[in-house]
Amino acid sequence: MGSFRFGLQLLPVVLLLGCGGDNTSSNVKSPGAQTSAKTRTLAAGADLIQNKAPLRQLTMYLDGFHVYNGDQRAQMEAHHFCSTINEDVTQCVIYDGNGKNAKIMGVEYIISEKLFTTLSADEKRLCHNHAYEVKSGELIAPGIPDVAEHELMEKLVSTYGKTFHTWHTDQEFTLPIDHPMVMMGFTKDGQIDPTIVSDRDRRFGVSTEAKKKDRATISSPAIQPGANAWQQGDVVQLELTKSATATHNHRAASQ
């Protein structure tokens, strides 16, 4: 993994030099008053003074596609800005664009195959693997040299992701309403709408097909049992319900 770590050390530099950003606008415009001069001044001051160490760790940018668990019709592009916690764990903030107006759609936690095998059966049901996303060329790392991207994909091909979307801008929700949704990745040809891939490729000046051919040399690992549970008809989604504890606490507070 020494060469991979070296590649990650270069990522902050190449991301700054690369042309992989600010080409995708947010899907929605949220309601609300225009930002005042006072708010802008306060934000600018905070930006200069406050320490934002966690944000400076978001050195890796991945662009791919998600689908709602259990509903193949609902597909969208997802811009991941990630930080590497260690060799086995990566965490990503997901946006609906890569410009200044981008909205945070959700989060994804990426773990190695080694850690995935330690999860409970229920936990595995929430996860998807990244093998097809890598091998198909759908997953890209915009703005970095091809050789660095290829090395990064060799690392990601055997990983697993747990993803929740909290703001459904693909449905043109102008506010983060409704409950969070469990997301999945694509696992075979014919699942994704080709128009969203071609639109992405046009904006980034890349070819998914060319990347697919280039990544033919990347070994595709066997998928661990329990991942992509939706393929076996085992679909998990959240529901908004009031727990017995919450109801009891509410009643006690009102007395």
N, C-alpha and C positions, 0 to 999 in steps of 0.2 A: 504493500500500500504506500510505500515511500513516494513513488512517482505521482500517485494520486494526490497525496498531501501537497506535493510541490505544485501540482496543477491548481489546487484550491488556493494556495498562497498567491498565485498569479491572478486569480479571478477578480479581486477588487480592482486591479490595475486595468485589465482588459475590459471589464465592464464600463469603466470610466472612459476608455478610449473607443469602445465599440459603438455600433449604431443600432443597438438592439432595443431602444426604448422610445417612448413618446410618439408612437405611431398608431395607438389604439385608444380611442376615447371611451369613457364610461358609457354604459348602456342607458343610464337614466340621469335626469336632473331632479334633484330633491327639492321639495318645497321649503320655503323659508326666506327671511329677509336677506338682502345683499349684505355681505360682510362689511362691517363698518370700519372706518379708519382706526378707531380705538382698538378694535379686536385685532386688526392687522398689525398695529404697533405692538400690542401685548404679545402676539405670536412671534413677531420678529425678535423682540427682546428675549423671550423665553428660548428661542432657537439659539441665540448667542450665548446665553448664560447657563442654561440647564445641561446637565450631563445626560446623554442618551446612549449609553454604552450598548444596550441590547440592540438598538436599531442599527448601530454601526456594524453589527455582526451579520446583517442581512446582505451577504456578499455574493449570493448565488441566485440567478434569475432563470427560472424554467417556465416555458410556455407549453401548455398541453390542453387537453380537453377532458371535461367531466360529464357524467350522466347521472341523473337521479336514480338512486337505488330502486329498482323495480319499475322504472319507466324509461324505456329506451328512446322515447320520443323527445324527452327534455334533455337537450345537449347544449353545451356551451364551452367557450374558450375560457381558460383559467390561467391567470398570470401569477406565478408563484415566486415570492421573494423569500429566500431561505437562509437559515444559519445552521452551520454544522456544529452540533453539540459534541459529538465524538465520532469515531469510526462507524458506529452502529445506529446513531440517532441523528436525524435532521428535522428541524421544524420550519414550517413555511406559513407565511401570511399570504392569502390569496386575494387578488384584486380582479375587478372586471375590466381593467385596462392598465396601461402603463404610463399614462399622462398624469398631470397635476390634479385632474378631476376624478381620478379612479376611485372606486368605492371598494372597501374591504368586503369581500364576499364570504370569507370563511378562513379556515385553517386546515393544514394537513400535517400530520406527523408521519415521517418516513423512517422505517426501521429495517435493519438487516434481516436476512433470512434466518440467521442464527437466533435473533431475538424473537422473531415471529413464531418459531417453533416452541417457544416457552409460554406462549399465550394460552389462555383458556379457550375452550371451544366457542363460548359466547363472544369473546373478544375477537376471535378470528373472523367471525361472521361479519364484522364491521369493516374488514380490511379487503383491499384489492392489491393485486400484484402489478408490477410495472414492466414485465417482460415484453408484452405485445406493444405497449406504448413506445418502448425503446426500439424494438426491432422494426416496427412499422414506419418509424421516422416521425410519428405524431408528436413525440416529446422532443423539444429543442431547448437549447441554451442560447438565447439570442445574443449576438454581438461578440462571442468569443471565437477564437480560431478553430477551424474544423478539427485539428488534432487534439485540442484541449476538450472540445465537446465530445469527441469519440471516447476519450479516456474517461470522462465523467459518465457517459452512458454505460461503459463497461462496469462501473460501480453500481449504477442505478438499476440495471437490468434484473438483478436478483433481490431487489428491495420490495417492501410492502408498505402501503399507505392507508392511513385512517383519516378520512376527510369528512368535515362538516361544513356545509354552507349555511350562513346565518342571514345573508341578505340576498334575496332572489332577484337580482337585477335582470336576469335573463327573462323573467316574467314581467319585466317593466314595473316592478314594485319600487316606487320612489322613496320608500322608507323600509328599514329592516323589520318588516312585519312578518307574521306567521312563524311557525316553529322551525328550528334548525333541521336541515335535511342531511341524511347520510348519502354520500356521493360514492360513485364507483368509476373505474376507468374501463376503457374498451379492451376487449380480449381477442378479437378476431376480425378479419376483413368483412366488410359489408355492414358493420354495425353503425359506423359514424356517417353522418350526412356529409358527403364529399364537398358540398358548397362551403361549409364552415372551415374545412381544411384549406381549400383553394384560396379563400379570402384571407386566411392567416398567412399563407405562403406569399401572397401578393404583397401584403403589408410589410413583411419582414424580408422580402427578397430571397426566399429560400425555396427549396423543392423537397417536399416530403418524400417523393419517390426516389430522388437522388440519395437522400439520407438513408432510406430503407436499403438501397443497394450497398451503400458504404458500410452499413452496420451488419451486413451479412456475415462478417467475420466475428461478430460478437456472439459468444456461446449463449444459447437460450436455456436457462435452467428449468428443471422440472418444477411445476407449480405445487407448492405445499398444500396438503389437504386442509380444507377449512376456509381458504381464501375464495373470493368471488362467489360467495354462497348463493347469490341471486341466480347464478346459472343452473343451480339445482332447485330453483323455486323457493329458496329460503330468503325472503326479503325482510330486512329490518328497517323500520323507520320510527321516528319519535312521534309521540302524541302529546297534546296539551291536556293534562288531567290534573285535578286537584287531589293531592295526597291526603290521607287520613290525618297525618300529623299537621299539615298545613291548615286543614279545616279546623282541627282542635285548637291550634294556636290562634286562629282568627276569632273563634268563638270566645276564647278566654280573654283576648284583648278587648273584645266588645262588651264584656260584662262589667 
